[in-house]
Structures are given as structure tokens and as C-alpha cells.
Amino acid sequence: MPEIGGSGQMRLRRSRVLVIGAGGLGAPALQYLAAAGVGTIGIVDDDVVDASNLQRQVIHRDEDIGLPKVVSAARALRALNPYVTIKTFQQRFNAEIAGELIAEYDIILDGTDNFETRYLINKICVAQKRPLVSGALSQWEGQISLFDPTQSGPCYQCIFPSAPAPEFAPSCSQVGVFTALPGVIGSFMAAEALKYLLGAGTPLLSRMAMYNVLDAQSRVIKTKQRADCPICHPL
């Protein structure tokens, strides 16, 4: 492929990608990043594999039930591509580790499922000037965007200035998610990260893609920075 070639493959080999969350979104994203030959992949997750995860978190298997997700995911990635360096962080992403950890990577993928963690990831990415690929799921629909205020794009908090009330943003464990949807959105997340690292194509910067698998409909909307955003406006 002319956009990649030998030089592009070497760029991927030198790249470092941090995936926060080894669940529904992180699972397919991690698999494609490793398969593509990203040199160093970091995985952050404090959870263990449960039987209820297996219908959508495809990196884990039945025999992995009870294992920490970072251990299960790392084992799968090493089996897929033994030449990738895998770093695991079996802990909840928090303010104590956020700055130092994010600074080590070229791009961050947010596969978490709560606004508190999403806001923290966004805040540190802006402070460290790191691009952020963020995906989200709910039942039959998913969304994805690339946030990079250094390129005049909005940050995550520009688009979602405050967390909605819990009853308006239930988690996947509360309302469910269609089994194949995380694979679709997680693969898009990996694609956006790989495009960024390769400098190929047009990224989802200042745009958000949404896909409804039930109706097989997709749309892309434009987004923009908020002049009063407390996180990225000083940039």
C-alpha cells in the first residue's frame, strides 16, 4: 500500500500506543494494533475477565475467566505478534499515574465506560499534548472521534462539557450492548490511531462518526472547540 510501505511499517515499529481499558472497545483495538506491528503497546485495566464479558470482549477466552484482563490481553497479543513489546498496568487509571504514563506514549485510546475517567484522560492528554482517540457504545450505536487541540480541534470536554445524569447515560452492563458493535467501533479506533501514526488519510479531527448497527446507518458530524472550555481553551 503506497500510504504505508516499508517506511510506514518502520514508523509503526517505533510507535508507542496506550490503550486504557481492555474490554469491549479495547479488545479489538489491541488486536489490530498488534497485528499492524505497533512496536510498544501499553494496556491499563484493573478488572478481571468474567463470563459475561466474552460475548463482546473478543480478546479474552473462556479459559481466561478470573484472570486480570491485562494478563489475558497481553497473552493474546504476544501469541498474535511476539515482536510487539507489551506493557501492562493492572490498576485503575487515576490522577497519580496519569501524567507520567500518558507522557510515555505517542497516542492514547480511551476504551473506558465512565465519564470521570474519560474527563481525566482528556485533561492529561491536553496537558501532555497527546492525541486522544475516544470511542463509546450504547446498545446498538457507537461513536468515535479523534481529539487533538494542538491541531485546532476540540478536546473531549468541548463536546461533552459535563457528565449527564446516570439515568441518561447508563452503562453497557445496565442496558446491554449488541455483541458485534464493540468490534466495529474498536476497529475504527485502531484505524484512526494507525492513520495518525502513519500520517495517512484524513483523521476524525473536528468530526465525530456515529454508527447504528441495528439500522446499518452511519453519519459524521462536525465538532469544534468551545471558547469557554476550561481544559483546552488556554491552548
Secondary structure, DSSP 8 states (H G I E B T S, - for coil): -TTTHHHHHHHHHH-EEEEE--STTHHHHHHHHHHHT-SEEEEE---B--GGGTTT-TT--GGGTTSBHHHHHHHHHHHH-TTSEEEEE-S---HHHHHHHHTT-SEEEE----HHHHHHHHHHHHHHT--EEEEEEEBTEEEEEEE-GGGT---HHHH--S---GGGS--HHHH-B-TTHHHHHHHHHHHHHHHHHHT-S---BTEEEEEETTTTEEEEEE----TT-TTTTT-
